[in-house]
Amino acid sequence: MRKSILSFSFAIGLALLGLSDAASAQQTTVRTGPNGNSQTTTRSAANGQQTTVRTGPNGNSQTTTRSAANGQQTTVRTGPNGNSQTTTRTINR
């Protein structure tokens, strides 16, 4: 039940982003730890797809792309070495 609600909420959010004028909005967050190292997270949404890129203090990055269509949410995570993992969630009604 919880996954279904989250998936449905995500799909609605993507749909609203697709309808808004700011369909290509971008948000950047920089976190700096006590030793001065920082991690940058950039989120953007366009064409019904949300992309998050996390870059660590050594320059390595991880990309997560989420999209929703036809009752399915697909998440693709790509690590700094190029390997990727795909997760597909289906909303059952």
PASEBA-1860 file (N, C-alpha, C; in nm, 3 decimals):
! residues 93
1> MRKSILSF> 0.082/-0.118/0.000/0.000/0.000/0.000/0.088/0.126/0.000 ~ 0.190/0.127/0.082/0.275/0.244/0.092/0.348/0.271/-0.039 ~ 0.400/0.164/-0.104/0.469/0.181/-0.231/0.374/0.234/-0.337 ~ 0.250/0.185/-0.335/0.151/0.229/-0.433/0.121/0.377/-0.417 ~ 0.109/0.422/-0.292/0.081/0.564/-0.267/0.199/0.648/-0.311 ~ 0.321/0.604/-0.279/0.439/0.680/-0.320/0.452/0.684/-0.472 ~ 0.429/0.571/-0.536/0.438/0.566/-0.682/0.334/0.656/-0.745 ~ 0.212/0.651/-0.690/0.105/0.734/-0.744/0.137/0.881/-0.724
9> SFAIGLAL> 0.188/0.917/-0.605/0.225/1.055/-0.577/0.334/1.102/-0.672 ~ 0.430/1.016/-0.697/0.539/1.050/-0.788/0.485/1.073/-0.928 ~ 0.397/0.985/-0.974/0.340/0.999/-1.108/0.261/1.129/-1.121 ~ 0.185/1.165/-1.018/0.109/1.290/-1.020/0.206/1.409/-1.023 ~ 0.313/1.402/-0.944/0.412/1.509/-0.943/0.476/1.529/-1.079 ~ 0.510/1.418/-1.144/0.568/1.429/-1.278/0.469/1.488/-1.377 ~ 0.344/1.449/-1.365/0.242/1.501/-1.455/0.225/1.651/-1.436 ~ 0.223/1.696/-1.310/0.211/1.839/-1.284/0.331/1.916/-1.335
17> LGLSDAAS> 0.450/1.859/-1.319/0.569/1.925/-1.371/0.562/1.937/-1.523 ~ 0.510/1.836/-1.587/0.499/1.838/-1.732/0.402/1.943/-1.781 ~ 0.302/1.978/-1.698/0.203/2.076/-1.737/0.243/2.219/-1.701 ~ 0.338/2.235/-1.613/0.374/2.369/-1.567/0.469/2.438/-1.665 ~ 0.477/2.570/-1.652/0.570/2.647/-1.734/0.714/2.618/-1.697 ~ 0.737/2.581/-1.572/0.873/2.553/-1.525/0.904/2.405/-1.540 ~ 0.872/2.350/-1.655/0.890/2.206/-1.678/1.037/2.167/-1.679 ~ 1.125/2.260/-1.697/1.267/2.228/-1.696/1.337/2.292/-1.575
25> AQQTTVRT> 1.268/2.289/-1.462/1.321/2.349/-1.339/1.441/2.270/-1.290 ~ 1.532/2.339/-1.221/1.652/2.274/-1.170/1.678/2.324/-1.028 ~ 1.722/2.234/-0.942/1.754/2.267/-0.804/1.892/2.211/-0.773 ~ 1.978/2.292/-0.712/2.112/2.247/-0.674/2.130/2.264/-0.524 ~ 2.178/2.158/-0.458/2.206/2.161/-0.315/2.351/2.121/-0.293 ~ 2.423/2.200/-0.213/2.562/2.169/-0.181/2.570/2.145/-0.030 ~ 2.618/2.027/0.008/2.636/1.994/0.149/2.786/1.992/0.178 ~ 2.826/2.065/0.281/2.967/2.069/0.320/2.981/2.013/0.460
33> GPNGNSQT> 3.067/1.914/0.477/3.088/1.850/0.605/3.187/1.927/0.690 ~ 3.209/1.880/0.814/3.297/1.950/0.907/3.444/1.954/0.862 ~ 3.484/1.860/0.776/3.623/1.858/0.729/3.641/1.935/0.598 ~ 3.537/2.001/0.551/3.548/2.084/0.431/3.511/2.014/0.302 ~ 3.490/1.882/0.305/3.447/1.811/0.184/3.302/1.845/0.154 ~ 3.269/1.852/0.027/3.132/1.885/-0.010/3.076/1.784/-0.110 ~ 2.944/1.772/-0.109/2.870/1.688/-0.203/2.766/1.776/-0.269 ~ 2.757/1.771/-0.400/2.660/1.852/-0.475/2.552/1.761/-0.531
41> TTRSAANG> 2.426/1.801/-0.511/2.312/1.728/-0.567/2.236/1.823/-0.657 ~ 2.216/1.784/-0.783/2.141/1.864/-0.878/2.020/1.785/-0.923 ~ 1.902/1.843/-0.909/1.778/1.779/-0.952/1.717/1.864/-1.063 ~ 1.671/1.796/-1.167/1.603/1.866/-1.274/1.486/1.781/-1.322 ~ 1.387/1.847/-1.377/1.270/1.776/-1.428/1.231/1.837/-1.562 ~ 1.209/1.750/-1.659/1.167/1.796/-1.792/1.104/1.678/-1.865 ~ 1.001/1.706/-1.940/0.935/1.605/-2.023/0.893/1.481/-1.945 ~ 0.839/1.502/-1.824/0.790/1.390/-1.745/0.898/1.304/-1.685
49> QQTTVRTG> 1.019/1.354/-1.676/1.132/1.277/-1.626/1.206/1.359/-1.522 ~ 1.244/1.294/-1.411/1.321/1.361/-1.306/1.461/1.302/-1.304 ~ 1.562/1.388/-1.304/1.701/1.343/-1.302/1.771/1.403/-1.181 ~ 1.841/1.317/-1.106/1.920/1.361/-0.990/2.064/1.319/-1.012 ~ 2.156/1.414/-1.000/2.300/1.384/-1.013/2.367/1.421/-0.882 ~ 2.433/1.324/-0.820/2.507/1.347/-0.696/2.656/1.340/-0.728 ~ 2.728/1.445/-0.691/2.872/1.448/-0.715/2.943/1.461/-0.580 ~ 3.032/1.369/-0.552/3.105/1.368/-0.426/3.227/1.456/-0.430
57> PNGNSQTT> 3.299/1.464/-0.317/3.415/1.553/-0.308/3.530/1.512/-0.400 ~ 3.534/1.386/-0.442/3.642/1.342/-0.531/3.605/1.353/-0.678 ~ 3.485/1.405/-0.707/3.443/1.426/-0.846/3.361/1.313/-0.906 ~ 3.352/1.197/-0.837/3.268/1.088/-0.888/3.122/1.126/-0.875 ~ 3.041/1.080/-0.970/2.899/1.114/-0.966/2.812/0.991/-0.986 ~ 2.690/1.000/-0.935/2.588/0.897/-0.951/2.465/0.966/-1.007 ~ 2.404/0.908/-1.110/2.286/0.967/-1.173/2.167/0.876/-1.152 ~ 2.054/0.935/-1.111/1.928/0.863/-1.096/1.825/0.931/-1.184
65> TRSAANGQ> 1.760/0.853/-1.271/1.657/0.906/-1.360/1.527/0.833/-1.332 ~ 1.419/0.909/-1.309/1.288/0.850/-1.282/1.190/0.898/-1.387 ~ 1.108/0.806/-1.433/1.002/0.841/-1.526/0.880/0.757/-1.495 ~ 0.762/0.806/-1.531/0.639/0.734/-1.506/0.551/0.741/-1.631 ~ 0.496/0.626/-1.669/0.405/0.619/-1.784/0.328/0.489/-1.778 ~ 0.204/0.492/-1.819/0.120/0.372/-1.830/0.116/0.291/-1.701 ~ 0.106/0.358/-1.586/0.096/0.289/-1.459/0.226/0.229/-1.411 ~ 0.339/0.267/-1.469/0.468/0.215/-1.426/0.563/0.330/-1.395
73> QTTVRTGP> 0.643/0.308/-1.291/0.750/0.403/-1.258/0.882/0.331/-1.280 ~ 0.970/0.390/-1.357/1.100/0.331/-1.386/1.209/0.419/-1.327 ~ 1.301/0.356/-1.253/1.414/0.426/-1.195/1.542/0.362/-1.247 ~ 1.631/0.442/-1.302/1.760/0.393/-1.351/1.869/0.465/-1.272 ~ 1.954/0.388/-1.204/2.066/0.445/-1.129/2.195/0.407/-1.200 ~ 2.277/0.507/-1.228/2.405/0.483/-1.294/2.517/0.534/-1.203 ~ 2.610/0.447/-1.169/2.720/0.482/-1.081/2.836/0.546/-1.153 ~ 2.939/0.583/-1.079/3.054/0.653/-1.140/3.132/0.568/-1.239
81> NGNSQTTT> 3.121/0.436/-1.230/3.194/0.349/-1.322/3.111/0.312/-1.444 ~ 2.989/0.364/-1.455/2.905/0.339/-1.572/2.807/0.224/-1.558 ~ 2.819/0.144/-1.453/2.722/0.036/-1.432/2.588/0.095/-1.391 ~ 2.479/0.030/-1.434/2.347/0.082/-1.400/2.256/-0.026/-1.346 ~ 2.155/0.017/-1.271/2.054/-0.070/-1.212/1.919/-0.010/-1.247 ~ 1.826/-0.093/-1.294/1.693/-0.047/-1.331/1.590/-0.111/-1.239 ~ 1.499/-0.029/-1.187/1.388/-0.075/-1.104/1.259/-0.028/-1.168 ~ 1.164/-0.120/-1.186/1.034/-0.085/-1.242/0.926/-0.120/-1.141
89> RTINR> 0.840/-0.021/-1.110/0.729/-0.043/-1.019/0.600/-0.029/-1.097 ~ 0.507/-0.118/-1.073/0.378/-0.115/-1.141/0.269/-0.083/-1.040 ~ 0.180/0.008/-1.077/0.067/0.042/-0.991/-0.048/-0.050/-1.026 ~ -0.088/-0.134/-0.931/-0.201/-0.226/-0.951/-0.327/-0.162/-0.896 ~ -0.431/-0.166/-0.974/-0.558/-0.106/-0.930/-0.664/-0.210/-0.917
END
